[in-house]
Amino acid sequence: MNSFVPHPPPDCRHWADALLASNQHMALIEAAKTTHHYQRGQVLFREGDHAAGLYSINSGHVKVTKVGGDGKEQIIRLARDGNILGYRGLLAGTGHAANALALDEAEVCFIPKSVFFQLIEHNPGFAFSLMKLMANELAETEERMLHLAYKPVRERLAEALLLLLRTYQQPADGPPSFTISREDLAALVGTVRETVSRFMAELKAEGVLSTKGSSITILDIKRLIEISTLYD
């Protein structure tokens, strides 16, 4: 079970500032928020759950997934610190449309539904920024779904690895790296683990990357970009 940290938890200012929350509304957020700690694999919310509030990621990484009729998981979004989740279910007045699970140890700020709607009702700038955020997220999701439909697996894998590079904070020196299970990588690419492993071995043999367990180090970003854009 995730634990609840007593007030005062780490703030949610990074996302609220980005959405133009005023000092008055920041005080409202600070008073109402709670902070949850999740371990890898723990669930923030599941598809169909009642949308009770907004989730703001303070640290760590979260995968947003859908499960198909064949029972296979598809990762439709990766979220990191500063990202928010759950607002579509709140605005639609329905349950959550997807699942959200921690990819690693994560700290997530929860803002109740009532506070979220007060922000929308009384802060036009916040509401407008939220619409822009939703539009950008929709465009990114549509592009990913289009690539899943027409790009071969090798190109999709390269694209997924580049997405992971952008999602995970990289060291100031040394080659960029991140950690992800082969199952999660397959769910991000839209294929099965065995296929991912085969193409990962090819990229490793070509000197594009190296692996150690679930850790992946990118050795040739330029080549990875070339592979990912062959069908663009």
N, C-alpha and C positions, 0 to 999 in steps of 0.2 A: 504494500500500500504506500502511496505517496504521503509524505509528512507535511504538516502545515506549520510554517514558521511564524511565531508571534510578531506583532507589530513592534518596531518598524522594520519591515523587510527591505531589500534593495529596491531602489525606485524604478518606475516605469517611464521615466522622463524621456528617454531616448526616442521612444515611438510617439509619445504624446507631443513632444516638441515638433517632431516631423509632421504631425497632423495638426499643427497650429493650435494646440490646447492652450488656453489662457491661464494666467496664474491662479485665477479663481477656480477654474476647472481642474487644474493640477492639484489644488488643495482637496477638491472633492475626490479625485482619484486616490490620493495618498490616504485619505481617511477610510476609503471603502475597500481597498485592495487587500488581497492575501497572496502569499508566495508559496508555491508548491515546489518540492524537490522530487525529481524523477530519476530513476536508474534506467539503464539501457533496457529497452523492450517494454517499459511501463506505458500504460495508456493514458493520454490526456483526455480523449473522448473517442467514442465509437460512432460509426455511421448509424443514424437513427436516434441517437441520444438527444434528449431535450437540450436545446441551446440555452444555457443559463447565464452565459457571460462571455467576455472576451479574454483571449489568452495572449499575453505578450511575453516573448522569450527574452529573458535576461542573459542567459548563457546556455551553451550547449546547442544541440542540433535535434530537429524533429522531422520525421517523415510523415507526409500526408498520403494516405493510400486508399485504394478501392480494391475490392475483391470481386473478380469476375464470376460468371456462372460456373466456370470450371474449377473454382476454388483458388485460382492463382492470384497472388497479390501483385498489384501494379502501383508503383510509387508515382504519384502525379505531381508532387511538389516536395522540395527540401526547404526547410525553414531554419533560420539561425538567429543569433542575438539581434534584437531590434525589429524582428518580424512579428506580425500579429496573426492570430488564427481564430476562427470561429465566428467572424463577423457576418459571413454569408447566411448561416443558419439563423442568426439574430435578426437580420434585416428581412429575411424571407418569412420569418415566423414559423419555421419548420424545424425538424430535427437536423442534426449535422449531416451533411451530404457525403462525408468521408470519415476515415479513421485518422487519428493523430497519435503517433507513438514516438517515444524518445529513442534517438539513434545512439546516444551516449548520455552521460550524466548531464541533466539539464535542470535549470532553475527557471520557473515560469511564473509570471505575475498574472493573477486572475482578477478581472474587473467585472463586477456584477452587471447584469443586463440593465437594471434601472439606471445605473450611472452612465452606461454606454448611450442610452437613448436621451438622457439629459444633455450629454455632449452634442449629439446630433441636433437636438431641438433648439438649443440655445447658442450654438457656435457654428454659424454658417461656414466659416473657414474650415473647421474640422470636417463638416459634412462634405464639402467640396473636395478636400484632400483625400477623404476616404473613397469618394467616387473615382478619383484618379488612380488611387492604389488598386481598386478593384479592376479598373479598365486595363491597367498594366499587367496585373496578374492573369486576367483572362487572355490577353494577347500572348503572354508567355506560354500559357497552358495550350492554347490553340496551336502554336508553332510546334510545341513538343509532340502533340498528338498527330500533327501532319507529318512530322519526321518519322514517327513510329509507323505510319502507314506506308511510306514510300522509301525510306532509307534502309539499306542492308544492315544487318546486325553489326558488322565491324564498324561502320560509320556511326551507328547509334552508340556503340560502346565508347568510341573516341569522344563523342559529344557528351556522354554522361560523365566521363572522366574530367573533362573540362568544366562541366557544371560543378562537380565535386571540388575542383580546385578553387572555383569562385566562392563556394559555400564555406569551406574550411579556411580559417586564418592560417597564413603561411609564414614560416620562419623568415627572419630578415636575411639570413645567409643560409647557403646550402640549397639543394634541390627541393622543390615543393613535394609534400606528401600528405597523406590522410589515411584514415583507417575505416574500412567498410567491409562487411561480410560479403561473400560471393552471392549469398541469397539476396541481400539487399541490392547489390549491384545488378543482379539479373532482373529484379523487380523494377529497377530504374530504367534499364535498357528495354524491357519488355520481351524477355526471352527466358530460357531456363538456365540453371546454374552450369550445366555441362557445356552449353554453348559459350557462355561467358568465359569459362575456364579455358576453352580451346583458343578463343581469340586473344585472351590475356597472354597465353603462352606464345602466340605468334608475335604480339607486340613486344613481349619480353625478349624473344629471340632477335628481333629487329633493333633492339637497343632503345626502344621508345620509353620503356619503364622497367622497374625492378619491383619485386614483391618479397615480403617476409611475413608469412602468415596472412593476416587480413590487412596488413599495412602495404600501401602502394606508393611508390616514389616515381614521379614523372621525371625522366631524364632528357626528353626531347619534346618540348612543348610545341615547337614549330611544326614538327612532323605530325604531332597529334592533331593540330589544327588543320593541317593539310588533309589528313584522313577524314576528319569530321565534316569537311566542306566539299568533298568530292561530288556530291549530288546536289549542292546548292545552286 
